[in-house]
Amino acid sequence: MELAAEIAEYRQGRAVPARVVGEFRRAVLLVPYADAPDGALMSAVSGGIRWLYAFTDEEALARFAVARGEADREWPYLAVLGARLADAVVPAVEGPAGVAVNVADADGSMLFPPVAGIVPDAAAVDLGAGGPAAAGSGEAA
């Protein structure tokens, strides 16, 4: 089953969380680049967590562009496996980070927080890792 379908099943209470995480890891996700000269990936900070935006397909990314009022511009993106995002990109981010999938889809979005079982233990805030913000801020994922 594809990630968007697993998320829908989960949101309806019919999916096993480990299966959703497994599908996230196997999925090719589209991660837009930030409109910045350094080539960073687009993200936002909420609750002390940096959330990398990722989309299951170009249609989901287009809905995000429309929601931001920026549908008229080009949206360059990186196509990357969810496992690569979780295992390589998230740990490289300064402070705690997770992945926000299909954030413009009210009934189809899902957050993959920086916790054990989703990201490497060294980046998991529930294990006391995840950088300086996790250790001293008192904020939870």
C-alpha atoms as an extended CHARMM CRD file, in Angstrom:
* protein
*
       141  EXT
         1         1  MET       CA              0.0000000000        0.0000000000        0.0000000000  PROA      1               0.0000000000
         2         2  GLU       CA              1.3230000000        3.4790000000       -0.7830000000  PROA      2               0.0000000000
         3         3  LEU       CA              2.0400000000        6.0240000000        1.9540000000  PROA      3               0.0000000000
         4         4  ALA       CA             -0.9820000000        8.2640000000        1.2730000000  PROA      4               0.0000000000
         5         5  ALA       CA             -3.2910000000        5.2350000000        1.5630000000  PROA      5               0.0000000000
         6         6  GLU       CA             -1.5770000000        4.0840000000        4.7820000000  PROA      6               0.0000000000
         7         7  ILE       CA             -1.9980000000        7.5640000000        6.2640000000  PROA      7               0.0000000000
         8         8  ALA       CA             -5.6950000000        7.5170000000        5.3420000000  PROA      8               0.0000000000
         9         9  GLU       CA             -6.0900000000        4.0870000000        6.9790000000  PROA      9               0.0000000000
        10        10  TYR       CA             -4.2690000000        5.3080000000       10.0930000000  PROA      10              0.0000000000
        11        11  ARG       CA             -6.4130000000        8.4360000000       10.3670000000  PROA      11              0.0000000000
        12        12  GLN       CA             -9.4920000000        6.1820000000       10.2440000000  PROA      12              0.0000000000
        13        13  GLY       CA             -8.0860000000        3.9760000000       13.0100000000  PROA      13              0.0000000000
        14        14  ARG       CA             -7.5090000000        0.9940000000       10.7430000000  PROA      14              0.0000000000
        15        15  ALA       CA             -3.7280000000        0.9090000000       10.3200000000  PROA      15              0.0000000000
        16        16  VAL       CA             -0.8840000000       -0.3890000000       12.4280000000  PROA      16              0.0000000000
        17        17  PRO       CA              1.5380000000        2.4570000000       13.2970000000  PROA      17              0.0000000000
        18        18  ALA       CA              4.6070000000        0.3400000000       12.4830000000  PROA      18              0.0000000000
        19        19  ARG       CA              3.1950000000       -0.3170000000        9.0160000000  PROA      19              0.0000000000
        20        20  VAL       CA              2.7270000000        3.4180000000        8.4390000000  PROA      20              0.0000000000
        21        21  VAL       CA              6.3260000000        4.0900000000        9.4780000000  PROA      21              0.0000000000
        22        22  GLY       CA              7.5170000000        1.2800000000        7.2190000000  PROA      22              0.0000000000
        23        23  GLU       CA              5.6350000000        2.7210000000        4.2690000000  PROA      23              0.0000000000
        24        24  PHE       CA              7.0340000000        6.1820000000        5.0840000000  PROA      24              0.0000000000
        25        25  ARG       CA             10.5610000000        4.7510000000        4.9780000000  PROA      25              0.0000000000
        26        26  ARG       CA              9.9370000000        3.0260000000        1.6080000000  PROA      26              0.0000000000
        27        27  ALA       CA              8.1530000000        5.9640000000       -0.0430000000  PROA      27              0.0000000000
        28        28  VAL       CA              9.7960000000        8.3240000000       -2.4830000000  PROA      28              0.0000000000
        29        29  LEU       CA              8.8970000000       11.7570000000       -1.1450000000  PROA      29              0.0000000000
        30        30  LEU       CA              9.1180000000       15.1430000000       -2.8040000000  PROA      30              0.0000000000
        31        31  VAL       CA             10.8360000000       17.7060000000       -0.5810000000  PROA      31              0.0000000000
        32        32  PRO       CA             10.7250000000       21.2760000000       -1.9130000000  PROA      32              0.0000000000
        33        33  TYR       CA             13.7490000000       23.4890000000       -1.7250000000  PROA      33              0.0000000000
        34        34  ALA       CA             13.4640000000       26.6600000000        0.3320000000  PROA      34              0.0000000000
        35        35  ASP       CA             13.4540000000       29.9090000000       -1.5670000000  PROA      35              0.0000000000
        36        36  ALA       CA             16.9720000000       30.6210000000       -0.3250000000  PROA      36              0.0000000000
        37        37  PRO       CA             20.3930000000       30.8360000000       -1.9630000000  PROA      37              0.0000000000
        38        38  ASP       CA             21.8930000000       28.0460000000        0.1880000000  PROA      38              0.0000000000
        39        39  GLY       CA             19.7700000000       25.2660000000       -1.3360000000  PROA      39              0.0000000000
        40        40  ALA       CA             18.1850000000       24.3150000000        1.9950000000  PROA      40              0.0000000000
        41        41  LEU       CA             15.0910000000       22.1560000000        2.1160000000  PROA      41              0.0000000000
        42        42  MET       CA             11.8020000000       23.8710000000        2.9380000000  PROA      42              0.0000000000
        43        43  SER       CA             10.7800000000       23.5630000000        6.5690000000  PROA      43              0.0000000000
        44        44  ALA       CA              9.0460000000       25.3300000000        9.4200000000  PROA      44              0.0000000000
        45        45  VAL       CA              9.5520000000       25.3500000000       13.1690000000  PROA      45              0.0000000000
        46        46  SER       CA              6.6520000000       24.5250000000       15.4670000000  PROA      46              0.0000000000
        47        47  GLY       CA              6.7900000000       23.4710000000       19.0940000000  PROA      47              0.0000000000
        48        48  GLY       CA             10.5890000000       23.5600000000       19.0790000000  PROA      48              0.0000000000
        49        49  ILE       CA             10.7430000000       21.0100000000       16.2260000000  PROA      49              0.0000000000
        50        50  ARG       CA             11.9600000000       21.8030000000       12.7180000000  PROA      50              0.0000000000
        51        51  TRP       CA              9.5100000000       20.0740000000       10.3610000000  PROA      51              0.0000000000
        52        52  LEU       CA             10.7810000000       19.2500000000        6.8860000000  PROA      52              0.0000000000
        53        53  TYR       CA              7.9610000000       19.4430000000        4.3520000000  PROA      53              0.0000000000
        54        54  ALA       CA              7.5310000000       16.3040000000        2.2220000000  PROA      54              0.0000000000
        55        55  PHE       CA              4.8570000000       15.2630000000       -0.2570000000  PROA      55              0.0000000000
        56        56  THR       CA              3.7460000000       11.9290000000       -1.6240000000  PROA      56              0.0000000000
        57        57  ASP       CA              3.2870000000       13.2380000000       -5.1860000000  PROA      57              0.0000000000
        58        58  GLU       CA              3.2940000000       16.3740000000       -7.3040000000  PROA      58              0.0000000000
        59        59  GLU       CA             -0.4570000000       16.8700000000       -6.7670000000  PROA      59              0.0000000000
        60        60  ALA       CA              0.0330000000       17.0730000000       -2.9860000000  PROA      60              0.0000000000
        61        61  LEU       CA              2.9000000000       19.5410000000       -3.4960000000  PROA      61              0.0000000000
        62        62  ALA       CA              0.6690000000       21.5930000000       -5.8280000000  PROA      62              0.0000000000
        63        63  ARG       CA             -2.0660000000       21.7580000000       -3.1580000000  PROA      63              0.0000000000
        64        64  PHE       CA              0.5680000000       23.0780000000       -0.7370000000  PROA      64              0.0000000000
        65        65  ALA       CA              1.6280000000       25.7330000000       -3.2650000000  PROA      65              0.0000000000
        66        66  VAL       CA             -2.0000000000       26.8110000000       -3.7110000000  PROA      66              0.0000000000
        67        67  ALA       CA             -2.5480000000       26.9260000000        0.0740000000  PROA      67              0.0000000000
        68        68  ARG       CA              0.4650000000       29.2280000000        0.3860000000  PROA      68              0.0000000000
        69        69  GLY       CA             -0.7780000000       31.4500000000       -2.4450000000  PROA      69              0.0000000000
        70        70  GLU       CA              2.3340000000       30.5830000000       -4.4650000000  PROA      70              0.0000000000
        71        71  ALA       CA              0.9630000000       28.3460000000       -7.1990000000  PROA      71              0.0000000000
        72        72  ASP       CA              2.2700000000       30.6960000000       -9.9110000000  PROA      72              0.0000000000
        73        73  ARG       CA              5.9570000000       30.0220000000       -9.2350000000  PROA      73              0.0000000000
        74        74  GLU       CA              8.1760000000       27.0350000000       -9.9380000000  PROA      74              0.0000000000
        75        75  TRP       CA              8.6500000000       24.6000000000       -7.0450000000  PROA      75              0.0000000000
        76        76  PRO       CA             11.9490000000       22.7500000000       -7.4030000000  PROA      76              0.0000000000
        77        77  TYR       CA             12.1590000000       19.6780000000       -5.1960000000  PROA      77              0.0000000000
        78        78  LEU       CA             14.3300000000       16.7680000000       -4.1840000000  PROA      78              0.0000000000
        79        79  ALA       CA             12.9070000000       13.2580000000       -4.6420000000  PROA      79              0.0000000000
        80        80  VAL       CA             14.1970000000       11.1680000000       -1.7480000000  PROA      80              0.0000000000
        81        81  LEU       CA             13.3010000000        8.0180000000        0.1510000000  PROA      81              0.0000000000
        82        82  GLY       CA             11.6210000000        8.5940000000        3.5040000000  PROA      82              0.0000000000
        83        83  ALA       CA             14.3340000000        6.4080000000        5.0620000000  PROA      83              0.0000000000
        84        84  ARG       CA             17.0110000000        8.7780000000        3.7500000000  PROA      84              0.0000000000
        85        85  LEU       CA             15.1300000000       11.7710000000        5.1780000000  PROA      85              0.0000000000
        86        86  ALA       CA             14.7990000000       10.1070000000        8.5710000000  PROA      86              0.0000000000
        87        87  ASP       CA             18.2500000000        8.5230000000        8.7510000000  PROA      87              0.0000000000
        88        88  ALA       CA             20.4770000000       11.1260000000        7.0930000000  PROA      88              0.0000000000
        89        89  VAL       CA             18.7460000000       14.4920000000        6.7480000000  PROA      89              0.0000000000
        90        90  VAL       CA             16.9820000000       14.7210000000       10.1330000000  PROA      90              0.0000000000
        91        91  PRO       CA             20.1780000000       13.9870000000       12.1290000000  PROA      91              0.0000000000
        92        92  ALA       CA             22.0290000000       16.6460000000       10.1090000000  PROA      92              0.0000000000
        93        93  VAL       CA             19.5640000000       19.3580000000       11.1390000000  PROA      93              0.0000000000
        94        94  GLU       CA             20.6070000000       21.4670000000       14.1070000000  PROA      94              0.0000000000
        95        95  GLY       CA             18.2020000000       20.6590000000       16.9380000000  PROA      95              0.0000000000
        96        96  PRO       CA             15.2110000000       18.3250000000       16.8430000000  PROA      96              0.0000000000
        97        97  ALA       CA             13.6380000000       17.7140000000       13.4410000000  PROA      97              0.0000000000
        98        98  GLY       CA             10.8750000000       15.6050000000       11.9630000000  PROA      98              0.0000000000
        99        99  VAL       CA              9.0210000000       15.2070000000        8.6870000000  PROA      99              0.0000000000
       100       100  ALA       CA              5.6020000000       16.6990000000        7.8990000000  PROA      100             0.0000000000
       101       101  VAL       CA              3.9510000000       14.8090000000        5.0300000000  PROA      101             0.0000000000
       102       102  ASN       CA              1.2430000000       16.3600000000        2.8180000000  PROA      102             0.0000000000
       103       103  VAL       CA              0.6540000000       19.2780000000        5.1890000000  PROA      103             0.0000000000
       104       104  ALA       CA             -1.9010000000       20.9690000000        2.9150000000  PROA      104             0.0000000000
       105       105  ASP       CA             -4.2020000000       17.9400000000        3.0230000000  PROA      105             0.0000000000
       106       106  ALA       CA             -6.4230000000       18.3010000000        6.0710000000  PROA      106             0.0000000000
       107       107  ASP       CA             -7.4320000000       14.6370000000        6.0230000000  PROA      107             0.0000000000
       108       108  GLY       CA             -4.2350000000       13.2260000000        4.5420000000  PROA      108             0.0000000000
       109       109  SER       CA             -1.3740000000       14.8150000000        6.4240000000  PROA      109             0.0000000000
       110       110  MET       CA              0.8330000000       13.1480000000        8.9950000000  PROA      110             0.0000000000
       111       111  LEU       CA              3.7620000000       14.1470000000       11.1700000000  PROA      111             0.0000000000
       112       112  PHE       CA              6.6920000000       11.8000000000       11.6640000000  PROA      112             0.0000000000
       113       113  PRO       CA              8.2850000000       13.2340000000       14.8260000000  PROA      113             0.0000000000
       114       114  PRO       CA             11.8900000000       12.8730000000       15.9670000000  PROA      114             0.0000000000
       115       115  VAL       CA             11.2810000000        9.8720000000       18.2090000000  PROA      115             0.0000000000
       116       116  ALA       CA             12.8080000000        6.3970000000       18.4970000000  PROA      116             0.0000000000
       117       117  GLY       CA             11.5530000000        4.0730000000       15.8050000000  PROA      117             0.0000000000
       118       118  ILE       CA             11.2320000000        6.8690000000       13.2580000000  PROA      118             0.0000000000
       119       119  VAL       CA             14.6180000000        8.6040000000       13.3840000000  PROA      119             0.0000000000
       120       120  PRO       CA             17.9960000000        7.2700000000       14.5580000000  PROA      120             0.0000000000
       121       121  ASP       CA             18.3370000000        7.0540000000       18.3340000000  PROA      121             0.0000000000
       122       122  ALA       CA             20.9260000000        9.8570000000       18.3160000000  PROA      122             0.0000000000
       123       123  ALA       CA             18.2890000000       12.2380000000       16.8870000000  PROA      123             0.0000000000
       124       124  ALA       CA             15.3350000000       10.9860000000       18.9610000000  PROA      124             0.0000000000
       125       125  VAL       CA             14.0740000000       13.5160000000       21.4990000000  PROA      125             0.0000000000
       126       126  ASP       CA             12.3400000000       10.8270000000       23.5700000000  PROA      126             0.0000000000
       127       127  LEU       CA             15.7480000000        9.2710000000       24.2810000000  PROA      127             0.0000000000
       128       128  GLY       CA             17.2590000000       12.5610000000       25.4400000000  PROA      128             0.0000000000
       129       129  ALA       CA             18.9390000000       13.1860000000       22.0870000000  PROA      129             0.0000000000
       130       130  GLY       CA             18.0020000000       15.5280000000       19.2870000000  PROA      130             0.0000000000
       131       131  GLY       CA             20.3680000000       18.3800000000       19.9850000000  PROA      131             0.0000000000
       132       132  PRO       CA             20.4500000000       21.2610000000       22.4190000000  PROA      132             0.0000000000
       133       133  ALA       CA             16.7740000000       22.1960000000       22.1390000000  PROA      133             0.0000000000
       134       134  ALA       CA             15.6880000000       18.7170000000       23.1660000000  PROA      134             0.0000000000
       135       135  ALA       CA             18.0110000000       18.5800000000       26.1250000000  PROA      135             0.0000000000
       136       136  GLY       CA             17.2020000000       21.9090000000       27.6780000000  PROA      136             0.0000000000
       137       137  SER       CA             13.8980000000       23.2760000000       26.4780000000  PROA      137             0.0000000000
       138       138  GLY       CA             11.4420000000       20.9860000000       28.2080000000  PROA      138             0.0000000000
       139       139  GLU       CA              9.4650000000       20.6960000000       24.9650000000  PROA      139             0.0000000000
       140       140  ALA       CA              8.2700000000       17.2970000000       23.8510000000  PROA      140             0.0000000000
       141       141  ALA       CA              7.6260000000       15.9270000000       20.3820000000  PROA      141             0.0000000000
